[in-house]
Amino acid sequence: MKKCLITISLALSLFHLMPSDAQALPRNFRNVDTFFVGAMPNESDLDEFLSLGIKTIISLHRLPPDVQKKAQKLGIVLHSFPLRTRLLNIEEIMDVMRNAPDNSVYLHCLHGADRTGAVTAYWLYTERHLNPFTALASVISPSDFHFRGLLQLGNEYGVCLSKSQNDWLGIYSGAKNGGLEGLKICGDEWYTRLARNFLTLTVGKPINVQNDRFWKKYNGG
């Protein structure tokens, strides 16, 4: 009897570890304002997209051919705007998002964190009129490590930021919405360049010289 109970318990444990069709959505999938964001979708995700009313995909990273083929078969409109450290064609991306019905757009990059976060911040700045630093704070990975990078960027622009005063920190990141991470400002120069480009487009040039000692320390030299 004891052996039988152990076998049943093990079977139930394995069952819970198996993926569920009801959870067939990309990593970091979440709703932001009037659109959805997340990681690179696969073929099975597209059926779930249709049930949610998603009819447009904006790719900041190239979709695999099989996903493109299925999306086209399902009538999902595809827009490709590959990005790395600069928000290229950002106004074209905004136009697609503005002209689509609410909650019908899925915006993604590879992991649904950095590039997706930067474009989301730009949307919040242009369409919801958030202060650029508030918009950036809302999408970053909400950890002290990355907040230090945001504070340093604030210093370069002559803006005083305080974690205790910032209720927006990471609220639109995957980390606070059942996923992983958000836009990472520290840890790699790539992330810092993306955040800087967002600020260049929204605020302009910094008024103070950047602290190279700080960035070398937190961006791995």
Summary of the structure (lengths in Angstrom):
residues: 221
radius of gyration: 19.8
end to end distance: 60.7
largest distance: 74.6
contacts: 700
relative contact order: 0.13
helix: 50%
strand: 10%
